[in-house]
Amino acid sequence: MDEDKNIQASENEVEKPSKKISRIGFVFGIVMLAIYFGMVYLLLFSPIFEATFKPVLRYIFAGIFAAYAVFRSYRFIKQL
């Protein structure tokens, strides 16, 4: 009786659910990556933020967004 419990317990430990990304999570991840990289593009190459931020500040924010976008891209690809 105890052996059956031990065998079942060891089988349960082996079967770990995989953290597969759901379809909505996949779409949301792609959209958010597009937003992050789009923000980098707008900060660096678009005149939209010229009146709002000084050039140095725009480049700093673009660098922060780019670093975060690369980090999120890495985590997104790692989940696949």
ZATOR-461828 format. One record per residue: z, y, x of N, C-alpha, C, O in turn; residue number from 1; residue in three letters; chain. Coordinates in Angstrom, 3 decimals. Layout:
<nodes>
{node {Z; Y; X}; {Z; Y; X}; {Z; Y; X}; {Z; Y; X}; NUM; ALA; A}
...
</nodes>
This chain:
<nodes>
{node {0.000; -1.189; 0.821}; {0.000; 0.000; 0.000}; {0.000; 1.250; 0.863}; {-0.751; 2.193; 0.615}; 1; MET; A}
{node {0.848; 1.244; 1.875}; {0.897; 2.392; 2.766}; {-0.397; 2.515; 3.574}; {-0.834; 3.617; 3.907}; 2; ASP; A}
{node {-1.004; 1.355; 3.885}; {-2.250; 1.392; 4.638}; {-3.356; 2.049; 3.827}; {-4.171; 2.787; 4.380}; 3; GLU; A}
{node {-3.396; 1.790; 2.515}; {-4.404; 2.413; 1.654}; {-4.232; 3.925; 1.632}; {-5.213; 4.668; 1.670}; 4; ASP; A}
{node {-2.986; 4.379; 1.570}; {-2.727; 5.825; 1.574}; {-3.145; 6.444; 2.901}; {-3.706; 7.539; 2.934}; 5; LYS; A}
{node {-2.869; 5.736; 3.994}; {-3.249; 6.243; 5.310}; {-4.761; 6.309; 5.458}; {-5.289; 7.272; 6.013}; 6; ASN; A}
{node {-5.461; 5.295; 4.966}; {-6.924; 5.282; 5.042}; {-7.502; 6.411; 4.204}; {-8.415; 7.108; 4.646}; 7; ILE; A}
{node {-6.969; 6.598; 2.982}; {-7.450; 7.681; 2.127}; {-7.149; 9.043; 2.739}; {-7.971; 9.956; 2.652}; 8; GLN; A}
{node {-5.995; 9.187; 3.348}; {-5.639; 10.455; 3.973}; {-6.568; 10.749; 5.154}; {-6.996; 11.888; 5.344}; 9; ALA; A}
{node {-6.875; 9.724; 5.942}; {-7.759; 9.946; 7.088}; {-9.179; 10.243; 6.621}; {-9.878; 11.030; 7.258}; 10; SER; A}
{node {-9.624; 9.629; 5.516}; {-10.950; 9.923; 4.980}; {-11.017; 11.351; 4.442}; {-12.040; 12.019; 4.590}; 11; GLU; A}
{node {-9.948; 11.822; 3.824}; {-9.919; 13.185; 3.306}; {-9.949; 14.215; 4.430}; {-10.521; 15.294; 4.280}; 12; ASN; A}
{node {-9.330; 13.872; 5.552}; {-9.328; 14.792; 6.686}; {-10.719; 14.907; 7.304}; {-11.101; 15.972; 7.790}; 13; GLU; A}
{node {-11.468; 13.816; 7.286}; {-12.805; 13.813; 7.879}; {-13.765; 14.632; 7.018}; {-14.606; 15.353; 7.554}; 14; VAL; A}
{node {-13.654; 14.535; 5.714}; {-14.557; 15.241; 4.801}; {-14.111; 16.685; 4.647}; {-13.232; 16.987; 3.839}; 15; GLU; A}
{node {-14.712; 17.570; 5.415}; {-14.414; 18.991; 5.301}; {-15.575; 19.663; 4.591}; {-16.733; 19.409; 4.922}; 16; LYS; A}
{node {-15.284; 20.508; 3.631}; {-16.393; 21.183; 2.951}; {-17.075; 22.173; 3.897}; {-16.419; 22.921; 4.622}; 17; PRO; A}
{node {-18.391; 22.157; 3.868}; {-19.129; 23.082; 4.727}; {-19.137; 24.465; 4.092}; {-19.193; 24.601; 2.870}; 18; SER; A}
{node {-19.082; 25.471; 4.923}; {-19.090; 26.839; 4.433}; {-20.523; 27.332; 4.372}; {-20.912; 28.251; 5.094}; 19; LYS; A}
{node {-21.295; 26.716; 3.510}; {-22.681; 27.105; 3.327}; {-22.728; 28.373; 2.494}; {-21.995; 28.504; 1.514}; 20; LYS; A}
{node {-23.576; 29.295; 2.875}; {-23.666; 30.574; 2.189}; {-24.395; 30.380; 0.854}; {-25.395; 29.667; 0.774}; 21; ILE; A}
{node {-23.875; 31.025; -0.181}; {-24.501; 30.912; -1.490}; {-25.754; 31.773; -1.544}; {-25.990; 32.604; -0.666}; 22; SER; A}
{node {-26.538; 31.570; -2.563}; {-27.796; 32.313; -2.696}; {-27.535; 33.800; -2.873}; {-28.227; 34.619; -2.268}; 23; ARG; A}
{node {-26.553; 34.167; -3.686}; {-26.239; 35.576; -3.895}; {-25.641; 36.179; -2.631}; {-25.888; 37.347; -2.331}; 24; ILE; A}
{node {-24.860; 35.403; -1.886}; {-24.317; 35.869; -0.618}; {-25.411; 36.104; 0.405}; {-25.339; 37.043; 1.199}; 25; GLY; A}
{node {-26.425; 35.247; 0.385}; {-27.557; 35.402; 1.287}; {-28.319; 36.690; 0.984}; {-28.634; 37.465; 1.887}; 26; PHE; A}
{node {-28.610; 36.908; -0.299}; {-29.336; 38.121; -0.712}; {-28.509; 39.366; -0.404}; {-29.042; 40.354; 0.101}; 27; VAL; A}
{node {-27.223; 39.326; -0.701}; {-26.351; 40.468; -0.430}; {-26.296; 40.765; 1.067}; {-26.321; 41.928; 1.469}; 28; PHE; A}
{node {-26.220; 39.731; 1.889}; {-26.191; 39.921; 3.339}; {-27.466; 40.567; 3.853}; {-27.414; 41.454; 4.704}; 29; GLY; A}
{node {-28.604; 40.132; 3.344}; {-29.885; 40.716; 3.749}; {-29.960; 42.181; 3.328}; {-30.398; 43.028; 4.107}; 30; ILE; A}
{node {-29.535; 42.485; 2.096}; {-29.572; 43.867; 1.606}; {-28.666; 44.759; 2.445}; {-29.052; 45.871; 2.806}; 31; VAL; A}
{node {-27.476; 44.286; 2.755}; {-26.551; 45.101; 3.542}; {-27.078; 45.321; 4.965}; {-26.919; 46.410; 5.517}; 32; MET; A}
{node {-27.695; 44.311; 5.557}; {-28.283; 44.500; 6.884}; {-29.408; 45.528; 6.833}; {-29.544; 46.346; 7.742}; 33; LEU; A}
{node {-30.204; 45.489; 5.784}; {-31.270; 46.486; 5.628}; {-30.681; 47.889; 5.490}; {-31.233; 48.847; 6.030}; 34; ALA; A}
{node {-29.575; 48.015; 4.776}; {-28.920; 49.316; 4.625}; {-28.390; 49.816; 5.966}; {-28.560; 50.988; 6.301}; 35; ILE; A}
{node {-27.748; 48.935; 6.735}; {-27.202; 49.344; 8.031}; {-28.311; 49.795; 8.973}; {-28.218; 50.862; 9.581}; 36; TYR; A}
{node {-29.362; 48.983; 9.094}; {-30.452; 49.351; 9.990}; {-31.228; 50.558; 9.458}; {-31.736; 51.361; 10.241}; 37; PHE; A}
{node {-31.321; 50.689; 8.149}; {-31.945; 51.872; 7.563}; {-31.159; 53.133; 7.868}; {-31.742; 54.186; 8.127}; 38; GLY; A}
{node {-29.855; 53.031; 7.838}; {-29.011; 54.180; 8.172}; {-29.193; 54.586; 9.631}; {-29.211; 55.774; 9.952}; 39; MET; A}
{node {-29.327; 53.601; 10.507}; {-29.581; 53.901; 11.919}; {-30.906; 54.652; 12.053}; {-30.996; 55.646; 12.775}; 40; VAL; A}
{node {-31.917; 54.175; 11.360}; {-33.213; 54.834; 11.411}; {-33.121; 56.263; 10.879}; {-33.647; 57.189; 11.497}; 41; TYR; A}
{node {-32.462; 56.445; 9.748}; {-32.344; 57.785; 9.170}; {-31.573; 58.728; 10.089}; {-31.942; 59.895; 10.224}; 42; LEU; A}
{node {-30.528; 58.250; 10.710}; {-29.750; 59.108; 11.601}; {-30.525; 59.489; 12.862}; {-30.391; 60.607; 13.359}; 43; LEU; A}
{node {-31.327; 58.571; 13.375}; {-32.022; 58.847; 14.628}; {-33.344; 59.591; 14.448}; {-33.635; 60.524; 15.197}; 44; LEU; A}
{node {-34.136; 59.194; 13.475}; {-35.523; 59.658; 13.416}; {-35.876; 60.507; 12.203}; {-37.007; 60.981; 12.102}; 45; PHE; A}
{node {-34.964; 60.707; 11.304}; {-35.268; 61.434; 10.077}; {-34.632; 62.827; 10.111}; {-33.557; 63.005; 10.684}; 46; SER; A}
{node {-35.292; 63.808; 9.500}; {-34.707; 65.162; 9.465}; {-33.666; 65.346; 8.353}; {-33.181; 66.460; 8.153}; 47; PRO; A}
{node {-33.322; 64.297; 7.642}; {-32.387; 64.405; 6.515}; {-31.027; 64.924; 6.967}; {-30.433; 65.762; 6.288}; 48; ILE; A}
{node {-30.528; 64.444; 8.094}; {-29.181; 64.794; 8.541}; {-29.150; 65.927; 9.578}; {-28.095; 66.214; 10.144}; 49; PHE; A}
{node {-30.279; 66.561; 9.826}; {-30.308; 67.637; 10.827}; {-29.419; 68.808; 10.441}; {-28.759; 69.393; 11.300}; 50; GLU; A}
{node {-29.393; 69.154; 9.173}; {-28.579; 70.293; 8.727}; {-27.104; 69.913; 8.602}; {-26.232; 70.779; 8.681}; 51; ALA; A}
{node {-26.829; 68.655; 8.412}; {-25.456; 68.208; 8.179}; {-24.686; 67.978; 9.473}; {-23.550; 68.431; 9.610}; 52; THR; A}
{node {-25.298; 67.279; 10.419}; {-24.624; 66.898; 11.661}; {-25.332; 67.496; 12.865}; {-26.546; 67.697; 12.845}; 53; PHE; A}
{node {-24.573; 67.777; 13.906}; {-25.157; 68.159; 15.184}; {-25.818; 66.920; 15.783}; {-25.433; 65.796; 15.460}; 54; LYS; A}
{node {-26.814; 67.117; 16.658}; {-27.520; 65.950; 17.227}; {-26.601; 64.952; 17.925}; {-26.793; 63.744; 17.790}; 55; PRO; A}
{node {-25.615; 65.432; 18.661}; {-24.714; 64.511; 19.374}; {-23.951; 63.644; 18.381}; {-23.797; 62.441; 18.593}; 56; VAL; A}
{node {-23.478; 64.246; 17.310}; {-22.734; 63.503; 16.301}; {-23.631; 62.494; 15.584}; {-23.199; 61.383; 15.275}; 57; LEU; A}
{node {-24.869; 62.880; 15.324}; {-25.820; 61.946; 14.699}; {-26.051; 60.734; 15.589}; {-26.103; 59.605; 15.101}; 58; ARG; A}
{node {-26.191; 60.964; 16.897}; {-26.421; 59.847; 17.815}; {-25.192; 58.949; 17.912}; {-25.322; 57.730; 18.029}; 59; TYR; A}
{node {-24.024; 59.531; 17.866}; {-22.790; 58.736; 17.894}; {-22.697; 57.855; 16.650}; {-22.411; 56.661; 16.748}; 60; ILE; A}
{node {-22.942; 58.455; 15.470}; {-22.905; 57.673; 14.233}; {-23.989; 56.596; 14.222}; {-23.757; 55.484; 13.748}; 61; PHE; A}
{node {-25.162; 56.922; 14.738}; {-26.239; 55.929; 14.805}; {-25.841; 54.771; 15.715}; {-26.136; 53.615; 15.415}; 62; ALA; A}
{node {-25.178; 55.076; 16.817}; {-24.721; 54.018; 17.715}; {-23.677; 53.124; 17.070}; {-23.692; 51.905; 17.241}; 63; GLY; A}
{node {-22.772; 53.743; 16.328}; {-21.742; 52.968; 15.623}; {-22.376; 52.073; 14.567}; {-22.049; 50.890; 14.464}; 64; ILE; A}
{node {-23.294; 52.652; 13.778}; {-23.978; 51.849; 12.756}; {-24.799; 50.735; 13.397}; {-24.827; 49.619; 12.879}; 65; PHE; A}
{node {-25.464; 51.016; 14.508}; {-26.274; 49.997; 15.179}; {-25.400; 48.861; 15.703}; {-25.745; 47.688; 15.556}; 66; ALA; A}
{node {-24.277; 49.209; 16.310}; {-23.371; 48.173; 16.818}; {-22.842; 47.308; 15.680}; {-22.772; 46.085; 15.801}; 67; ALA; A}
{node {-22.471; 47.951; 14.575}; {-21.956; 47.195; 13.441}; {-23.059; 46.339; 12.811}; {-22.798; 45.217; 12.376}; 68; TYR; A}
{node {-24.275; 46.857; 12.760}; {-25.385; 46.087; 12.200}; {-25.684; 44.859; 13.045}; {-25.963; 43.788; 12.506}; 69; ALA; A}
{node {-25.630; 45.002; 14.350}; {-25.868; 43.859; 15.234}; {-24.745; 42.840; 15.077}; {-25.004; 41.637; 15.040}; 70; VAL; A}
{node {-23.510; 43.303; 14.983}; {-22.372; 42.409; 14.780}; {-22.500; 41.642; 13.462}; {-22.292; 40.430; 13.421}; 71; PHE; A}
{node {-22.843; 42.359; 12.384}; {-23.003; 41.699; 11.086}; {-24.193; 40.743; 11.100}; {-24.146; 39.693; 10.459}; 72; ARG; A}
{node {-25.254; 41.091; 11.818}; {-26.410; 40.201; 11.945}; {-26.013; 38.905; 12.633}; {-26.410; 37.817; 12.216}; 73; SER; A}
{node {-25.229; 39.036; 13.686}; {-24.762; 37.849; 14.403}; {-23.929; 36.955; 13.480}; {-24.128; 35.741; 13.445}; 74; TYR; A}
{node {-23.006; 37.552; 12.740}; {-22.173; 36.753; 11.835}; {-22.996; 36.140; 10.715}; {-22.716; 35.024; 10.276}; 75; ARG; A}
{node {-24.010; 36.862; 10.248}; {-24.866; 36.353; 9.171}; {-25.672; 35.162; 9.660}; {-25.766; 34.151; 8.965}; 76; PHE; A}
{node {-26.253; 35.268; 10.843}; {-27.060; 34.175; 11.389}; {-26.181; 32.976; 11.712}; {-26.606; 31.831; 11.556}; 77; ILE; A}
{node {-24.950; 33.237; 12.163}; {-24.024; 32.150; 12.486}; {-23.657; 31.340; 11.243}; {-23.389; 30.143; 11.348}; 78; LYS; A}
{node {-23.641; 31.972; 10.074}; {-23.290; 31.264; 8.830}; {-24.394; 30.338; 8.364}; {-24.121; 29.370; 7.653}; 79; GLN; A}
{node {-25.630; 30.606; 8.742}; {-26.747; 29.793; 8.243}; {-26.758; 28.416; 8.783}; {-27.642; 27.628; 8.446}; 80; LEU; A}
</nodes>
